[in-house]
Amino acid sequence: MNTTATSSRSAGERVELGRYRTAHSERILVGQRVRGVVRVSDVPSSGRGRRYLVDRELTSKAELDALVADYLAQGRAHVDCPMRPPTLAALEGSR
């Protein structure tokens, strides 16, 4: 069996968990089961741009629900991707 066939069977369908807008674009929080483990990623809705792995070993639906709710709230409150490191200007402005 080739590697492509093996990897395609070990990853499930991507599921949209939520969306939020940043100052520049819209981003999507997606979940996917990979080799039996749920992974959550933050991806640009345009398909172009930085992708972030948010969590890769969620153990329950309650844990997933709490992560999604908190992550989307942070994204909306800060109008930016919660995974993106703050800029120097943002750090200076918080003093």
Residue, then its C-alpha position, 0 to 999 in steps of 0.5 A: m500500500n502506498t503512503t498516500a492511500t494510508s494517510s488519506r484513510s487515517a484523516g477524517e473529514r474537516v468540520e467547520l467549528g466556527r468563524y470569526r473576523t480579524a481586522h483583515s480577513e475572516r478565519i475558520l476554526v476547523g476540527q479533524r480526526v487524525r489517526g483517532v485524535v481530534r485536532v483543531s486548526d485555525v485557517p484563513s477562509s480564503g485558503r491563503g495565509r498562515r494556518y495554526l494548530v490550536d490543539r491536537e489531543l482533545t479527549s471529550k466533546a465537552e473539552l472541544d466545546a469549551l475550547v471552541a467557545d473560548y477561542l472564538a470569544q478571544g478572536r472576536a474580542h481582540v479582532d485578531c487570531p488568538m494564536r498570532p503572537p502580539t506585535l510590539a505595538a500591541l504590547e506597548g499599548s497595553r501598558 
